[in-house]
């Protein structure tokens, strides 16, 4: 998983895979290590609802508390 702040002219998520295939893509908001919001928005990868749900399942399987996470 690659998570980073978006900064123009810097390394981006699309750079990480050189535009290649990915399982999921989107945006998230976290403060002090706590996930607050997540949504499947990406201008490059156009993730599907299925991709998003796969990622949600991945987080749940790794014991990420999604109780108060906005979607």
Secondary structure, 3 states (H helix, E strand, C coil): CCCCCCCCCCCCHHHHCCCCCCCCCCEEEEECCEEEEEECCCCCCCCCHHHHHHHHHHHHHCCCCCCCCEC
